[in-house]
Amino acid sequence: MRDYCRIIACCFLFLPFLSSANSAFTSLSQTSSHPFSGHRCVGSEKTALLRLKRDLSAAKPESTLPLQPASSSFLTSWKPNTDCCSWEGVTCHGVTTDHVIGIKLSGHNLSGLVNSTELLNLPYLERLNLVNCNIGEIPSFLRKVSRLVELDLSNNQIHGQVPKWIWQFERLVYLNLSNNFLNGFEAPSSDPFLSSLTFLDLSSNLLEGSIPILPPSVSFLSLAKNKLTGEIPESLCRTRNLTILDLCYNSMTGQIPKCLEALAATLTVLNLRENKFFGLMLWNFTEDCSLKTLNLYGNQLTGKIPRSLRHCRCLEVIDLGDNRINDTFPFWLGMLPNLQVLILQSNRLHGPIGQPLTSNDFPMLQIFDISSNHITGNLPLDYFAIWKSMRVKFNGSLLYMGSYYYRDWMSITSKGHRMDNINILTIFTILDLSNNLFEGEIPEEISDLKLLDVLNMSRNNLIGEIPTSLSKLTLLESLDLSKNKLTGAIPMQLISLTFLSVLNLSYNRLEGKIPLGNQFSTFTSDSYQENLGLCGFPLSNKCDDVEDQQPPGAQEESILSESGSLFSWKSALLGYGCAVPVGVAIGHMLFWRNKRCSKLVEQSFKAKNHRRQSNERNRKGR
């Protein structure tokens, strides 16, 4: 079955119409050149391109247009005395003909040239990339470019409706109109669909109303982040090869149609996050289920988690958080061999977690969030002992979960703060058991989960002392044990947690001197409030027998010791917890929707990994 999952994943990743998560189709993402240096492009097509260059050069650049790097200079390769098939942004067929078949003009200001007819003089044009070109409308001349296979108009200023003629292109396979201001669809034509469209991205627009009937050939469909209402049309269940369905962040309602289970053999991603769907999950998946991501977070679903999910053995991400599910802990999900993220937060789960069925349950689990339920009993010691992916060193690369184009998301909570729209990185390891009814002591065995980045067991009924063995969680960046009934002193050994940037031990019954040094020199009194027996820095309550003033420069030294990181997790990691789940929390001053912040976080984790590897090499060299 694992081989079956890999085959599906590989087939999906290498679909010919997909490119990268940030750009358009692959064929236009690189500089194109003629493969045979002795051939030259067609003279009339070269003339049309030179006229287009003249018009582009004469157009006034707009200061608000966020041009891509060097976009204003790549036209310098368009010279009359050179072969146009060697020009940057131009693709020629180069096998049977020398005709121009692809143009990439992304980042150029085309606001005044949107209906230029020069492109009509390229009769064999198949691929057109006008990403980020300040276009205010869908160019009407496109309806005459009958050979179009790939069209990318994303990240523009396009208003109005999606024209009905766009569905009549017989060869069109790839259509990306995302990140514009489209508000609806023209009334569908009475003519049958001629399109062979397989990739359709209309995400991040202003689309209103219900989903219209779309070409049945669609394989990738994203209508995420719009204003859609109404129910999921049953026409979607009649698509032949639907692989990704992303409808997150809309206002759609009704019950999730049971007919979607008929798509399970091809569907790898079902993302209905943050809508208003209600009712029971009545699916009956069979063993041919290909789902890898199931994200139903933030709806009003009730009843029990369907046991037929155990047949979806390719599942990597399950996010059913923030619903009204009334069930016990779904221990039977432990048999899913590829499950990495399980988020069940903010539901009505009750009873104890119980014991695993086998010693190989949840073998790949890295994110486990059952916060804000009614789980009772002791902490799940038997599960701590078998969660291999939280114990064994991660040897993979720093990657986002999802596919080449689609990325998984999650919402997380830490220290009372909620963070949404967080891309899931494969490096994250999170355990959140907060806001339940757990009781008893914190077991020493939890220190075996050595890869934990975030540990949250706040708002339970835990008793006893804080285990000194928590100092073995050397990668820990956030620790929240607040609002329990913990007693005793704070272990001095915890100052060895040099990655620790968020600490909350408030509202317990701790006593004694607060440890000082490393990261502990940076924490404020908020980390310790309402522990009446604690004393020492940073509290105003002084210890009687020991000097408790902060050592000069201690805070500066601690901060400098983490200078390899691009930003402090003190300001960044406020919370952890839309399409597939999981990431780690990044701070209240950062906005994850900004690509620059995502790059900062990725670079920070790479720096952190480099420090880990350097430390390991040093240990081996001794």
Disulfide bonds with the S-S distance in Angstrom:
Cys5-Cys314 2.10
Cys41-Cys84 2.02
Cys85-Cys92 2.08
Cys237-Cys259 1.90
Cys248-Cys578 1.93
Cys289-Cys312 2.15
Cys535-Cys543 1.95
